[in-house]
Amino acid sequence: MRVALCQISSTDRPEENLAIAETAVAEAAASGAELVVLPEAAMVHFGADLAGAAQPLDGPWATGLRGIAARHGVTVLAGTFAPAGDGRVRNLLLAIGDGVEAAYQKIHVFDAFGHRESDSVAPGAEPVVIEVGGVRVGLAVCYDVRFPELFRRLALAGAQVIAVCASWGAGPGKREQWDLLTRARALDSTSWVLACGQADPGPVEGTAPRGIGHSAVIGPDGTRRAGLDGAPGILVADIDVAEAAAVREAVPVLRNARL
């Protein structure tokens, strides 16, 4: 399966971000990608008024994303925000196109490094696995990558590929942690990992996590197969799901686990 990771830098205007998404998806589709991955907060960046920007899944942003996926004949993953009903929002990863319609609500909210995402974002509870062209794809968002149990659960549910969409916070050692954690989760789950982050926006005001870039495709053996630097860009890669099966046969950690 050919995949494309679209490392964009979202603005605080959903309509502008929809146009950014269309440009990226069009380029990815032209490269032959079947699955096009955009980062967490593709709808509007962290630090903006999330509650004011949040829309239901039949609202204009999700509807626009459906149109983009249909026009270009691909399945798109993209981060958005929807009202939670308690004054907070739901941090969602939408999966739309080619017969796919799903929304994963981020389970692990980012209450770390002095940031309290739970004040504004309601956590989800259910893992989600979709199917794209016969390939099972698990969904994860940002801070989820620090929780190996989720990745193992997705793999046990049949995922051969796991997409991790992020707006990774900058700071000392954070790039190294992103690399280490994405590679470790590939090893834990013996799955391909598609780690797609927001591009590095450069100096910004406030402490909201805005992204560091460095999106990457990780093989099921934990090796980094391809990647980007901090700037906006599109990473296109071909992944062989048979490799996940081969690694699982050689190192059957899913089958051998006793706890």
TANOR-V684966 format. One record per helix or strand of 2 or more residues. SS is the DSSP state (~ for helix, > for strand). FROM is the first residue (numbers start at 1). LEN is the number of residues. If there is no record, write none. Layout:
BEGIN
SS&FROM&LEN ; SS&FROM&LEN
END
This chain:
BEGIN
>&2&6 ; ~&14&17 ; >&35&4 ; ~&50&4 ; ~&60&13 ; >&75&9 ; >&89&9 ; >&100&6 ; >&111&2 ; >&115&2 ; ~&117&3 ; >&121&2 ; >&129&4 ; >&135&7 ; ~&142&5 ; ~&148&9 ; >&161&6 ; ~&174&16 ; >&192&6 ; >&216&3 ; >&224&4 ; >&233&6 ; ~&241&10 ; ~&253&4
END
